[in-house]
Amino acid sequence: MENIYFLILVGQCFWGLDRKFVFLEHSFNDYVDNFLFDRYIDSETIDDDGLFYIQGLLRSYHNHMKNRYLKYSTGVRNQILEIFLEKKSEKITNDLLDDLVETAVKSEKIWLQIQESINQGLLRLPIKVVELLELRVKEFSEAVKISSPLFMYAMNMEKHEELAENMDMHFRVYKVLKVLEKLEDFGEKSNKKILEFERIINSFLIENNKKIKIDGNGIIKIKHGNQQIDIENISSGERQLIILFGNVIFNEEIEKQQVFIIDEPELSLHLSWQDKFTSSLYQYCMENNKKLQLILATHSPSIINDYSKKLKFVRGYND
């Protein structure tokens, strides 16, 4: 009898037709055996538990990132108070003036982003400090819009004494805005995975006039047009995308793997979604988890799409 050789995979994950993720080596071998010889495990329980699990992953990740942001924002709050309590701000040098003007130009945008964090309770400042900050940021922005060239000479020109007198406060506001800008950068990095998850899923849902959004509590919300819909009422294809990409992005166990095998990813996906599925998955992994090797077992030319050079034909056991 002809010898049959199996590749021993270390650090593997398998997503079979029952749409359950398997990480343990002995379970993986059982799945591969079923997969290669068409002895598939019953696929009745396909989506509900998967959606519930993804929601749990999202809430856990969201809460972890929220706690990190709160810890970081506590330091930011202390820095802001220290800046305004300084006896006198440091002298403005010519090297800082260009950046000061640039910061003033985008100060309104920075403040709007910070207000959202304040409203959500992520940045905790006394109300009077918030009101004072809002006023000073507005004055700072308007002063630059009206007379930004004068900032270059304000400390030396007698004709603009009022502007020169206000430079100390403007510089304090500038320093506060730089601190707040770093806070927003920290927040964006913390939310990177959530934003990427929303972007990928919405690139598919847009065809159905639907949109996914993760709310302030880490809960999945889906709209059809302007109408909120229950996540339990979405299609099987939409469920599959949420479960797969949710695990790939938020499941730390998958991040530890070296090989990820997906059996028939085209199931429940209409052709236009199949066309973009592989590129969406591949691009995310290349940008965020390069060590992970993807193996897709498919009967669909649309799944293969532009990756024909990476295609390997596998014939049946009796062929």
Beta strands, then each sheet from edge to edge (+ up, - down):
strand 1: 12-15
strand 2: 21-22
strand 3: 210-214
strand 4: 220-224
strand 5: 227-229
strand 6: 259-263
strand 7: 293-297
sheet 1: 2+ 1- 6- 7-
sheet 2: 3+ 4- 5+
end
